[in-house]
């Protein structure tokens, strides 16, 4: 079974490969590859709609000569309960050529200095984490991610992405429960 990930970011591709390997009954003889696929949302999504739409667009734009395609998009959503007013999470969209199967990761809050740069200076999370001096890596999203720094390595971006993928797989593992 061939699965295309709508990104060449190895964190996302390896997260998909590792999780799908745990589902041999759904994904027999698994082959996973990554390709660049447009999200068609802002570089730094700031609403839940932009995050989920970005994941769906990446999945749909990657769907070519495969059984399934997967889009993963990270971003922020507003919450009056967050100290900064925003939480960050990952969304996963699994696309079969007709239907989307969606899942979200757990959410976390970035430090106020990071959020200020994202909201006021229009930086993305990579840029803001780098500019605040929290990392020397300007491409933190292709490594441990902001979550890796903030949890001091207890949770990294790959694991956060895996959460979203697992949640989207609920639909495929229990198809009778999700027929509409």
GROMACS elastic network, one bead per residue, 0.5 to 0.9 nm:
[ bonds ]
;  ai    aj funct       b0    kb
    1    27     6  0.59641   500
    1    28     6  0.59436   500
    1    29     6  0.55481   500
    1    31     6  0.60202   500
    1    32     6  0.85263   500
    1    66     6  0.75926   500
    1    67     6  0.62720   500
    1    68     6  0.83046   500
    2    27     6  0.83896   500
    2    29     6  0.82409   500
    2    30     6  0.60905   500
    2    32     6  0.60765   500
    2    33     6  0.80278   500
    2    65     6  0.80419   500
    2    67     6  0.54266   500
    2    68     6  0.67846   500
    2    69     6  0.84909   500
    3    16     6  0.89412   500
    3    17     6  0.89289   500
    3    27     6  0.87975   500
    3    30     6  0.74535   500
    3    31     6  0.61218   500
    3    33     6  0.65547   500
    3    34     6  0.85718   500
    3    63     6  0.86267   500
    3    66     6  0.57538   500
    3    67     6  0.60057   500
    3    69     6  0.53437   500
    3    70     6  0.73524   500
    4     7     6  0.86137   500
    4    13     6  0.86877   500
    4    31     6  0.84052   500
    4    32     6  0.58013   500
    4    33     6  0.50321   500
    4    34     6  0.55486   500
    4    35     6  0.69548   500
    4    59     6  0.81488   500
    4    62     6  0.63041   500
    4    63     6  0.68372   500
    4    64     6  0.78754   500
    4    65     6  0.87283   500
    4    66     6  0.66117   500
    4    67     6  0.82945   500
    4    68     6  0.65703   500
    4    70     6  0.62885   500
    4    71     6  0.88297   500
    5     8     6  0.75846   500
    5    12     6  0.76752   500
    5    13     6  0.61724   500
    5    16     6  0.75895   500
    5    32     6  0.72755   500
    5    33     6  0.61240   500
    5    35     6  0.62345   500
    5    36     6  0.83080   500
    5    37     6  0.84157   500
    5    58     6  0.80562   500
    5    59     6  0.70027   500
    5    62     6  0.66388   500
    5    63     6  0.86232   500
    5    68     6  0.87208   500
    5    69     6  0.56302   500
    5    71     6  0.60500   500
    5    72     6  0.81099   500
    6     9     6  0.89739   500
    6    12     6  0.88922   500
    6    13     6  0.85998   500
    6    33     6  0.89049   500
    6    34     6  0.60518   500
    6    35     6  0.53562   500
    6    36     6  0.56465   500
    6    38     6  0.77588   500
    6    39     6  0.86376   500
    6    55     6  0.84497   500
    6    57     6  0.86583   500
    6    59     6  0.55556   500
    6    60     6  0.82235   500
    6    61     6  0.70991   500
    6    63     6  0.82199   500
    6    69     6  0.70282   500
    6    70     6  0.59794   500
    6    71     6  0.50738   500
    6    72     6  0.73999   500
    7    10     6  0.80476   500
    7    12     6  0.70723   500
    7    13     6  0.71417   500
    7    33     6  0.89890   500
    7    34     6  0.53595   500
    7    35     6  0.50589   500
    7    37     6  0.59768   500
    7    38     6  0.85866   500
    7    58     6  0.76099   500
    7    62     6  0.83109   500
    7    70     6  0.88228   500
    7    71     6  0.74426   500
    7    72     6  0.80161   500
    8    11     6  0.85897   500
    8    12     6  0.76551   500
    8    13     6  0.68246   500
    8    33     6  0.83254   500
    8    35     6  0.52958   500
    8    36     6  0.57486   500
    8    37     6  0.86754   500
    9    12     6  0.55298   500
    9    13     6  0.63473   500
    9    14     6  0.86727   500
    9    34     6  0.77448   500
    9    35     6  0.88846   500
    9    36     6  0.87334   500
    9   141     6  0.84382   500
    9   142     6  0.60068   500
   10    14     6  0.57396   500
   10    15     6  0.81318   500
   10    34     6  0.81233   500
   10   142     6  0.68464   500
   10   143     6  0.85892   500
   11    14     6  0.54733   500
   11    15     6  0.60638   500
   11    16     6  0.87211   500
   11   141     6  0.80209   500
   11   142     6  0.58471   500
   11   143     6  0.66987   500
   11   144     6  0.83449   500
   11   157     6  0.72356   500
   11   158     6  0.54187   500
   11   161     6  0.83762   500
   12    15     6  0.50884   500
   12    16     6  0.62860   500
   12    17     6  0.86733   500
   12    34     6  0.86215   500
   12    71     6  0.89103   500
   12    72     6  0.71461   500
   12   142     6  0.82956   500
   12   157     6  0.84555   500
   12   158     6  0.64939   500
   12   161     6  0.68297   500
   12   162     6  0.84722   500
   13    16     6  0.52404   500
   13    17     6  0.62024   500
   13    18     6  0.86729   500
   13    32     6  0.75187   500
   13    33     6  0.70100   500
   13    34     6  0.60399   500
   14    18     6  0.59563   500
   14    19     6  0.84551   500
   14    32     6  0.86864   500
   14   158     6  0.77229   500
   15    18     6  0.52990   500
   15    19     6  0.61552   500
   15    20     6  0.85082   500
   15   158     6  0.55171   500
   15   159     6  0.71970   500
   15   161     6  0.65238   500
   15   162     6  0.55755   500
   15   165     6  0.82159   500
   16    19     6  0.53403   500
   16    20     6  0.59541   500
   16    21     6  0.84152   500
   16    32     6  0.76963   500
   16    70     6  0.81011   500
   16   161     6  0.82393   500
   16   162     6  0.69880   500
   16   165     6  0.70919   500
   17    20     6  0.54693   500
   17    21     6  0.61947   500
   17    30     6  0.83263   500
   17    31     6  0.81243   500
   17    32     6  0.60447   500
   17    33     6  0.85698   500
   18    21     6  0.53678   500
   18    22     6  0.71009   500
   18   162     6  0.83436   500
   19    22     6  0.54604   500
   19    23     6  0.73448   500
   19   162     6  0.65158   500
   19   165     6  0.73679   500
   19   166     6  0.71928   500
   20    23     6  0.52164   500
   20    24     6  0.72990   500
   20    26     6  0.82901   500
   20    27     6  0.66587   500
   20    30     6  0.77936   500
   20    32     6  0.89972   500
   20   165     6  0.86635   500
   20   166     6  0.87327   500
   20   169     6  0.88208   500
   21    24     6  0.60618   500
   21    27     6  0.74619   500
   21    28     6  0.86120   500
   21    30     6  0.72440   500
   22    25     6  0.88159   500
   22    27     6  0.88057   500
   23    26     6  0.54789   500
   23    27     6  0.59418   500
   23    28     6  0.79397   500
   23   169     6  0.89968   500
   23   173     6  0.84681   500
   24    29     6  0.75903   500
   24    30     6  0.78630   500
   25    28     6  0.59829   500
   25   173     6  0.87786   500
   26   172     6  0.73638   500
   26   173     6  0.70071   500
   27    30     6  0.56612   500
   27    31     6  0.88445   500
   28    31     6  0.89653   500
   34    62     6  0.84639   500
   35    62     6  0.66754   500
   36    58     6  0.83091   500
   36    61     6  0.87174   500
   36    62     6  0.74420   500
   37    57     6  0.78838   500
   37    58     6  0.51003   500
   37    59     6  0.76192   500
   37    60     6  0.84257   500
   37    61     6  0.54646   500
   37    62     6  0.55554   500
   37    71     6  0.84256   500
   38    41     6  0.83436   500
   38    54     6  0.80710   500
   38    57     6  0.68014   500
   38    58     6  0.55632   500
   38    61     6  0.66381   500
   38    62     6  0.84733   500
   39    42     6  0.81211   500
   39    43     6  0.84776   500
   39    53     6  0.75810   500
   39    55     6  0.66616   500
   39    56     6  0.77685   500
   39    57     6  0.50953   500
   39    59     6  0.85901   500
   39    61     6  0.81301   500
   39    71     6  0.84800   500
   39    73     6  0.79981   500
   40    43     6  0.85869   500
   40    53     6  0.82440   500
   40    54     6  0.63722   500
   40    57     6  0.67995   500
   40    58     6  0.81820   500
   41    44     6  0.79606   500
   41    45     6  0.66701   500
   41    50     6  0.60572   500
   41    51     6  0.79295   500
   41    53     6  0.73694   500
   41    54     6  0.56538   500
   41    57     6  0.86353   500
   42    45     6  0.54101   500
   42    46     6  0.82276   500
   42    50     6  0.76649   500
   42    54     6  0.85837   500
   43   123     6  0.88839   500
   43   124     6  0.68487   500
   44    50     6  0.89921   500
   44    51     6  0.88610   500
   44    74     6  0.80323   500
   44    75     6  0.61454   500
   44    76     6  0.79461   500
   44   118     6  0.80725   500
   44   122     6  0.81703   500
   44   123     6  0.75347   500
   44   124     6  0.51108   500
   44   125     6  0.72362   500
   45    48     6  0.79202   500
   45    49     6  0.85690   500
   45    50     6  0.54209   500
   45    51     6  0.56883   500
   45    54     6  0.80930   500
   45    73     6  0.84510   500
   45    74     6  0.72781   500
   45    76     6  0.61211   500
   45    77     6  0.81786   500
   45   124     6  0.86473   500
   46    49     6  0.84636   500
   46    50     6  0.66916   500
   46    51     6  0.74195   500
   46    75     6  0.58454   500
   46    77     6  0.54654   500
   46    78     6  0.75751   500
   46    86     6  0.84462   500
   46    88     6  0.87806   500
   46   119     6  0.87637   500
   47    50     6  0.52100   500
   47    51     6  0.63359   500
   47    52     6  0.87831   500
   47    75     6  0.72876   500
   47    76     6  0.58025   500
   47    78     6  0.66585   500
   48    51     6  0.50486   500
   48    52     6  0.61707   500
   48    53     6  0.83361   500
   48    75     6  0.76635   500
   48    76     6  0.69141   500
   48    77     6  0.51815   500
   48    78     6  0.80632   500
   48    89     6  0.89619   500
   48    91     6  0.89046   500
   49    52     6  0.53784   500
   49    53     6  0.58432   500
   49    54     6  0.82942   500
   49    77     6  0.85405   500
   50    53     6  0.50667   500
   50    54     6  0.58127   500
   50    55     6  0.85490   500
   50    73     6  0.89327   500
   50    75     6  0.79560   500
   50    76     6  0.89091   500
   50    77     6  0.89527   500
   51    54     6  0.51625   500
   51    55     6  0.63685   500
   51    56     6  0.87500   500
   51    72     6  0.87370   500
   51    73     6  0.57397   500
   51    74     6  0.61413   500
   51    75     6  0.56698   500
   51    76     6  0.75536   500
   51    77     6  0.83269   500
   51    89     6  0.84796   500
   51    90     6  0.75626   500
   51    91     6  0.64164   500
   52    55     6  0.51181   500
   52    56     6  0.61665   500
   52    57     6  0.85332   500
   52    72     6  0.85692   500
   52    73     6  0.70861   500
   52    74     6  0.87253   500
   52    90     6  0.86523   500
   52    91     6  0.58048   500
   52    92     6  0.74754   500
   52    93     6  0.75214   500
   52   102     6  0.81043   500
   52   103     6  0.89615   500
   52   104     6  0.87254   500
   53    56     6  0.50501   500
   53    57     6  0.59718   500
   53    58     6  0.84959   500
   53    73     6  0.85679   500
   53    93     6  0.89088   500
   54    57     6  0.51068   500
   54    58     6  0.61030   500
   54    59     6  0.85777   500
   54    71     6  0.76598   500
   54    72     6  0.77237   500
   54    73     6  0.58564   500
   54    74     6  0.85604   500
   54    91     6  0.85297   500
   54    93     6  0.89672   500
   55    58     6  0.51946   500
   55    59     6  0.62279   500
   55    60     6  0.86654   500
   55    70     6  0.77675   500
   55    74     6  0.82959   500
   55    90     6  0.88291   500
   55    91     6  0.61805   500
   55    92     6  0.57770   500
   55    93     6  0.53853   500
   55    94     6  0.86212   500
   55   102     6  0.88079   500
   56    59     6  0.51075   500
   56    60     6  0.60905   500
   56    61     6  0.84593   500
   56    70     6  0.80491   500
   56    71     6  0.60006   500
   56    72     6  0.80760   500
   56    73     6  0.86373   500
   56    91     6  0.89201   500
   56    92     6  0.77188   500
   56    93     6  0.52163   500
   56    94     6  0.76813   500
   56    95     6  0.76472   500
   56   100     6  0.73044   500
   56   102     6  0.84198   500
   57    60     6  0.50942   500
   57    61     6  0.58568   500
   57    62     6  0.83485   500
   57    71     6  0.71733   500
   57    93     6  0.85899   500
   58    61     6  0.51943   500
   58    62     6  0.60538   500
   58    63     6  0.86742   500
   58    69     6  0.84627   500
   58    70     6  0.71899   500
   58    72     6  0.72323   500
   58    73     6  0.81266   500
   58    93     6  0.82210   500
   59    62     6  0.52077   500
   59    63     6  0.62867   500
   59    68     6  0.84338   500
   59    69     6  0.51272   500
   59    72     6  0.78392   500
   59    92     6  0.87029   500
   59    93     6  0.62444   500
   59    94     6  0.64578   500
   59    95     6  0.58922   500
   59   100     6  0.86461   500
   60    63     6  0.52393   500
   60    64     6  0.86842   500
   60    69     6  0.70250   500
   60    70     6  0.80151   500
   60    71     6  0.78162   500
   60    93     6  0.88986   500
   60    94     6  0.87886   500
   60    95     6  0.65045   500
   60    96     6  0.87794   500
   60    97     6  0.75010   500
   60   100     6  0.89412   500
   61    64     6  0.79521   500
   61    69     6  0.85885   500
   61    71     6  0.88275   500
   62    69     6  0.60029   500
   62    70     6  0.75225   500
   62    71     6  0.79196   500
   63    66     6  0.64359   500
   63    67     6  0.81344   500
   63    68     6  0.68482   500
   63    69     6  0.52109   500
   63    70     6  0.82330   500
   63    95     6  0.74984   500
   63    96     6  0.79775   500
   63    97     6  0.69001   500
   64    67     6  0.85030   500
   64    68     6  0.87933   500
   64    69     6  0.80632   500
   64    97     6  0.89653   500
   66    69     6  0.70121   500
   66    96     6  0.86431   500
   67    95     6  0.86612   500
   67    96     6  0.62824   500
   67    97     6  0.78984   500
   68    94     6  0.66894   500
   68    95     6  0.55263   500
   68    97     6  0.71974   500
   69    93     6  0.81934   500
   69    94     6  0.58106   500
   69    95     6  0.52082   500
   69    96     6  0.66929   500
   69    97     6  0.82143   500
   70    92     6  0.69236   500
   70    93     6  0.55892   500
   70    95     6  0.61907   500
   70   165     6  0.86894   500
   71    91     6  0.80233   500
   71    92     6  0.56545   500
   71    93     6  0.51201   500
   71    94     6  0.65870   500
   71    95     6  0.82061   500
   72    90     6  0.67274   500
   72    91     6  0.55525   500
   72    93     6  0.65052   500
   72    94     6  0.88838   500
   72   161     6  0.73247   500
   72   164     6  0.81576   500
   72   165     6  0.82435   500
   73    89     6  0.84516   500
   73    90     6  0.55839   500
   73    91     6  0.52974   500
   73    92     6  0.66826   500
   73    93     6  0.86948   500
   73   161     6  0.88225   500
   74    88     6  0.70968   500
   74    89     6  0.56102   500
   74    91     6  0.62265   500
   74    92     6  0.89502   500
   74   161     6  0.86656   500
   75    87     6  0.82649   500
   75    88     6  0.53838   500
   75    89     6  0.58457   500
   75    90     6  0.66256   500
   75    91     6  0.84239   500
   75   125     6  0.84263   500
   76    86     6  0.60315   500
   76    87     6  0.53935   500
   76    89     6  0.64913   500
   76    90     6  0.88667   500
   76   107     6  0.89392   500
   76   109     6  0.89290   500
   77    85     6  0.83330   500
   77    86     6  0.53854   500
   77    87     6  0.55319   500
   77    88     6  0.64678   500
   77    89     6  0.80845   500
   78    81     6  0.88104   500
   78    82     6  0.80660   500
   78    84     6  0.89277   500
   78    85     6  0.55699   500
   78    87     6  0.65447   500
   79    82     6  0.56133   500
   79    83     6  0.88167   500
   79    84     6  0.85318   500
   79    85     6  0.51378   500
   79    86     6  0.53431   500
   79    87     6  0.68437   500
   80    83     6  0.78244   500
   80    84     6  0.84153   500
   80    85     6  0.53332   500
   80    86     6  0.77074   500
   81    84     6  0.85661   500
   81    85     6  0.67110   500
   81    86     6  0.83425   500
   82    86     6  0.57466   500
   82    87     6  0.67604   500
   82   109     6  0.69718   500
   83    86     6  0.76302   500
   83   109     6  0.79384   500
   83   111     6  0.88515   500
   83   112     6  0.79073   500
   84    87     6  0.81416   500
   84   109     6  0.75174   500
   84   110     6  0.77986   500
   84   111     6  0.75615   500
   84   112     6  0.57836   500
   84   115     6  0.69896   500
   84   116     6  0.85598   500
   85   109     6  0.86970   500
   85   115     6  0.89958   500
   86   108     6  0.86185   500
   86   109     6  0.64903   500
   86   110     6  0.79165   500
   86   115     6  0.79790   500
   87   107     6  0.58694   500
   87   108     6  0.52543   500
   87   110     6  0.71053   500
   88   106     6  0.85324   500
   88   107     6  0.53188   500
   88   108     6  0.53375   500
   88   109     6  0.60580   500
   88   110     6  0.73007   500
   89   104     6  0.70552   500
   89   105     6  0.57697   500
   89   106     6  0.61984   500
   89   108     6  0.67410   500
   89   160     6  0.79773   500
   89   161     6  0.87705   500
   89   164     6  0.87459   500
   90   103     6  0.85069   500
   90   104     6  0.57726   500
   90   105     6  0.52702   500
   90   106     6  0.77328   500
   90   107     6  0.77937   500
   90   157     6  0.89696   500
   90   160     6  0.69472   500
   90   161     6  0.60561   500
   90   163     6  0.83950   500
   90   164     6  0.62351   500
   91   102     6  0.72798   500
   91   103     6  0.58291   500
   91   105     6  0.64748   500
   91   161     6  0.76792   500
   91   164     6  0.56736   500
   91   165     6  0.79413   500
   91   168     6  0.87819   500
   92   101     6  0.80375   500
   92   102     6  0.56561   500
   92   103     6  0.51984   500
   92   104     6  0.62520   500
   92   105     6  0.83227   500
   92   161     6  0.76455   500
   92   162     6  0.89531   500
   92   163     6  0.89573   500
   92   164     6  0.53287   500
   92   165     6  0.55349   500
   92   166     6  0.88208   500
   92   167     6  0.81387   500
   92   168     6  0.63895   500
   93   100     6  0.60508   500
   93   101     6  0.55922   500
   93   103     6  0.67138   500
   93   164     6  0.86606   500
   93   165     6  0.78472   500
   93   168     6  0.67205   500
   94    99     6  0.81431   500
   94   100     6  0.54949   500
   94   102     6  0.64603   500
   94   103     6  0.86876   500
   94   165     6  0.81367   500
   94   168     6  0.67522   500
   94   169     6  0.78950   500
   95    98     6  0.68860   500
   95    99     6  0.57457   500
   95   101     6  0.64943   500
   95   102     6  0.89145   500
   96    99     6  0.57176   500
   96   100     6  0.68502   500
   96   101     6  0.85629   500
   97   100     6  0.82580   500
  100   168     6  0.88404   500
  101   167     6  0.88693   500
  101   168     6  0.52833   500
  101   169     6  0.71278   500
  101   170     6  0.82823   500
  101   171     6  0.60569   500
  101   172     6  0.74683   500
  102   164     6  0.80377   500
  102   165     6  0.81253   500
  102   167     6  0.71256   500
  102   169     6  0.79053   500
  102   170     6  0.88343   500
  102   171     6  0.79766   500
  103   163     6  0.80593   500
  103   165     6  0.62178   500
  103   166     6  0.72056   500
  103   169     6  0.76296   500
  103   170     6  0.83302   500
  104   107     6  0.85447   500
  104   161     6  0.84628   500
  104   163     6  0.70195   500
  104   165     6  0.75653   500
  104   166     6  0.86753   500
  104   167     6  0.63457   500
  104   168     6  0.74398   500
  105   160     6  0.59263   500
  105   161     6  0.66418   500
  105   162     6  0.77733   500
  105   165     6  0.80151   500
  105   166     6  0.87341   500
  105   167     6  0.76055   500
  106   160     6  0.71577   500
  106   163     6  0.72670   500
  106   164     6  0.78907   500
  107   160     6  0.88943   500
  108   147     6  0.78065   500
  109   112     6  0.87586   500
  109   115     6  0.89445   500
  110   113     6  0.82997   500
  110   114     6  0.63513   500
  110   115     6  0.64028   500
  110   146     6  0.79949   500
  110   147     6  0.85335   500
  110   150     6  0.80257   500
  111   114     6  0.54074   500
  111   115     6  0.64055   500
  111   116     6  0.87295   500
  111   150     6  0.88368   500
  112   115     6  0.50733   500
  112   116     6  0.59921   500
  112   117     6  0.86930   500
  113   116     6  0.51643   500
  113   117     6  0.65028   500
  113   118     6  0.88308   500
  113   128     6  0.82649   500
  113   129     6  0.89826   500
  113   132     6  0.71494   500
  114   117     6  0.53426   500
  114   118     6  0.63611   500
  114   119     6  0.87444   500
  114   125     6  0.74774   500
  114   128     6  0.53213   500
  114   129     6  0.61964   500
  114   131     6  0.85161   500
  114   132     6  0.68029   500
  115   119     6  0.59804   500
  115   120     6  0.82271   500
  115   125     6  0.83400   500
  115   128     6  0.77804   500
  116   119     6  0.52342   500
  116   120     6  0.56134   500
  116   121     6  0.73972   500
  116   122     6  0.89751   500
  116   128     6  0.86893   500
  117   120     6  0.53444   500
  117   122     6  0.65272   500
  117   123     6  0.59403   500
  117   124     6  0.82884   500
  117   125     6  0.87564   500
  117   127     6  0.86745   500
  117   128     6  0.58474   500
  117   131     6  0.86481   500
  117   132     6  0.87220   500
  118   121     6  0.57717   500
  118   124     6  0.58003   500
  118   125     6  0.67714   500
  118   127     6  0.84871   500
  118   128     6  0.64197   500
  119   122     6  0.55423   500
  119   123     6  0.74252   500
  120   123     6  0.80680   500
  121   128     6  0.89971   500
  123   126     6  0.79470   500
  123   127     6  0.57628   500
  123   128     6  0.58945   500
  124   127     6  0.53575   500
  124   128     6  0.61484   500
  124   129     6  0.86264   500
  125   128     6  0.50974   500
  125   129     6  0.59958   500
  125   130     6  0.84225   500
  125   140     6  0.84774   500
  125   141     6  0.80374   500
  125   145     6  0.89105   500
  125   146     6  0.75108   500
  126   129     6  0.54309   500
  126   130     6  0.62221   500
  126   131     6  0.86001   500
  126   137     6  0.82792   500
  126   138     6  0.59735   500
  126   139     6  0.57183   500
  126   140     6  0.55629   500
  126   141     6  0.61943   500
  126   145     6  0.79588   500
  126   146     6  0.76715   500
  127   130     6  0.51252   500
  127   131     6  0.59314   500
  127   132     6  0.85386   500
  127   138     6  0.62430   500
  127   139     6  0.78318   500
  127   140     6  0.86443   500
  128   131     6  0.50574   500
  128   132     6  0.60597   500
  128   133     6  0.85864   500
  128   134     6  0.87337   500
  129   132     6  0.54033   500
  129   133     6  0.65296   500
  129   134     6  0.54151   500
  129   135     6  0.61771   500
  129   136     6  0.87213   500
  129   137     6  0.87302   500
  129   138     6  0.79579   500
  129   140     6  0.79586   500
  129   146     6  0.70249   500
  130   133     6  0.52365   500
  130   134     6  0.59374   500
  130   135     6  0.50917   500
  130   136     6  0.59637   500
  130   137     6  0.64794   500
  130   138     6  0.54879   500
  130   139     6  0.83455   500
  130   140     6  0.80576   500
  131   134     6  0.75882   500
  131   135     6  0.81330   500
  131   136     6  0.87171   500
  131   138     6  0.84665   500
  132   135     6  0.78399   500
  133   136     6  0.67154   500
  134   137     6  0.89709   500
  134   146     6  0.87990   500
  134   149     6  0.75596   500
  134   150     6  0.89800   500
  135   138     6  0.74107   500
  135   140     6  0.75988   500
  135   146     6  0.88145   500
  135   149     6  0.78131   500
  136   139     6  0.89667   500
  136   140     6  0.86181   500
  137   140     6  0.55204   500
  137   143     6  0.85041   500
  138   141     6  0.85796   500
  139   142     6  0.56490   500
  139   143     6  0.70624   500
  139   145     6  0.83518   500
  140   143     6  0.50184   500
  140   144     6  0.61825   500
  140   146     6  0.67021   500
  141   144     6  0.66149   500
  141   146     6  0.71545   500
  141   157     6  0.71067   500
  142   145     6  0.68428   500
  142   157     6  0.82667   500
  143   148     6  0.85363   500
  143   156     6  0.81445   500
  143   157     6  0.72073   500
  143   158     6  0.82281   500
  144   147     6  0.70631   500
  144   149     6  0.71576   500
  144   153     6  0.76980   500
  144   155     6  0.82313   500
  144   157     6  0.52101   500
  144   158     6  0.71785   500
  145   148     6  0.53019   500
  145   149     6  0.68883   500
  145   150     6  0.89083   500
  145   156     6  0.60896   500
  145   158     6  0.81654   500
  146   149     6  0.52483   500
  146   150     6  0.61351   500
  146   151     6  0.85512   500
  146   156     6  0.78512   500
  146   157     6  0.74395   500
  147   150     6  0.50298   500
  147   151     6  0.58773   500
  147   152     6  0.81065   500
  147   153     6  0.79274   500
  147   154     6  0.86277   500
  147   155     6  0.63809   500
  147   156     6  0.55908   500
  147   157     6  0.62401   500
  147   160     6  0.81108   500
  148   151     6  0.54133   500
  148   152     6  0.58099   500
  148   154     6  0.67204   500
  148   155     6  0.54307   500
  148   157     6  0.64921   500
  149   153     6  0.61854   500
  149   154     6  0.88000   500
  149   155     6  0.86596   500
  149   156     6  0.79503   500
  150   153     6  0.76891   500
  150   154     6  0.88056   500
  150   155     6  0.87035   500
  151   154     6  0.52850   500
  151   155     6  0.60692   500
  151   156     6  0.79756   500
  152   155     6  0.77344   500
  152   156     6  0.89264   500
  153   156     6  0.62634   500
  155   158     6  0.83125   500
  155   159     6  0.63317   500
  155   160     6  0.71408   500
  156   159     6  0.54317   500
  156   160     6  0.63132   500
  156   161     6  0.87306   500
  157   161     6  0.60517   500
  157   162     6  0.84679   500
  158   161     6  0.50884   500
  158   162     6  0.61340   500
  158   163     6  0.87917   500
  159   163     6  0.63906   500
  159   164     6  0.89636   500
  160   163     6  0.52316   500
  160   164     6  0.68332   500
  160   165     6  0.89600   500
  161   164     6  0.52562   500
  161   165     6  0.63262   500
  161   166     6  0.87093   500
  162   166     6  0.60458   500
  162   167     6  0.85607   500
  163   166     6  0.51868   500
  163   167     6  0.62998   500
  163   168     6  0.87935   500
  164   167     6  0.51676   500
  164   168     6  0.63460   500
  164   169     6  0.87125   500
  165   168     6  0.51528   500
  165   169     6  0.61990   500
  165   170     6  0.89699   500
  166   169     6  0.50503   500
  166   170     6  0.67093   500
  167   170     6  0.54944   500
  167   171     6  0.80357   500
  168   171     6  0.61313   500
  168   172     6  0.76495   500
  169   172     6  0.51213   500
  169   173     6  0.60787   500
  169   174     6  0.84419   500
  170   173     6  0.52098   500
  170   174     6  0.60025   500
  170   175     6  0.82153   500
  171   174     6  0.53059   500
  171   175     6  0.55668   500
  171   176     6  0.86319   500
  171   177     6  0.76819   500
  171   178     6  0.61779   500
  172   175     6  0.53625   500
  172   178     6  0.86470   500
  173   176     6  0.89363   500
  174   177     6  0.56436   500
  174   178     6  0.69764   500
  175   178     6  0.53549   500
  175   179     6  0.64749   500
  176   179     6  0.57644   500
  177   180     6  0.89423   500
